[in-house]
Amino acid sequence: MIRTTEDFYQQFRDKFSLFPAFGHNTDALWDMLTGGIDLPVTLVFEHITARQRRLFSAVIATCRDAEEEWPGDIQLILTPLTMRAD
């Protein structure tokens, strides 16, 4: 589970086998999305809460910008947390 932006960057680095010096910031994320990883790629934030949207707002904005820059090659999917009625 990804709880912090640090968790996100660590998992992103591990998933794409990036070099250990990968910067854990939006500039490094942009660089990897627009030329450092194989495309196409889909990034999925599942069960994201309103609080997490705020916490990850810079990451989400960077991914959205990359999605606009590389349409069809980069896709961001956000699925909100929904409360189940039992």
N, C-alpha and C positions, 0 to 999 in steps of 0.2 A: 504494500500500500504506500502511496506517495502522500506524505503529510506536509512536507515543506518544499520550498523551491530547491533547497539543497538535495533533497531526495529526488526531485525531478531531474536535476542535472546529472546526478550520479547514475540514475537508471538510463537516462538518455545516452550518457557516455558508455555505459556497459552494453546497452542494446546494440549500438552501432560500432562497438569496438574502437572507440576513439582513443587517441593518445592520452596518457595520464595527465599531461599538462593542459588538457581541455579546460578552458576557463568556464567557471560556473556563473555565467552572466548572459544577458540578452545579446550582446555583441557577438560572443562566441557561438551562441545558438543560431543567430542569423547566418554567420559564416558557414556553419555546418549544414544548415538547411538549404543554403543557396550555392553550395559547391563542395561541401566536405563529405557528404554521404550520397549513397546511390539513391536515385529517384526512380520511380515514384515512391512516395511514403505517405502513410496515413497515421496521424497522431490522434489518439483517442483519450479523452478525459472522461472516464465513466463515473456516474453517480456523484457529480460535482455539486457541492452546496454553494449557496450564495456567498458564504464566508470564503470558501476556496476560490471562487471566481475573483474575489477581491485580492486574496493572497497571491494568486497566480496571474493577476491582470497583466503584468509586463510580459510574462511568458506567453500568455494567450495572444496579446497584441502583436508580439513578434511573429508568432506562428501565423496569425491572420495576415500580416503584411507579406510574409513569405508565400502564403497561399495565393494572394493577389498577384504577386510577382511571377509565380510559376503555376498558373492555373492548370489543373489536370495532373500536375506532378506532385504537388503538396496539398494535402487535405487535413483539416483539423475538424474533429468531431467532438462536441461537448454533449454529454447526456446528463441531464439533471438527476439529482437524487429525488426519488419519488417515495412518498410514504405509502405503505401498503395498508389497506383497510382489511383487517381480518374479521 
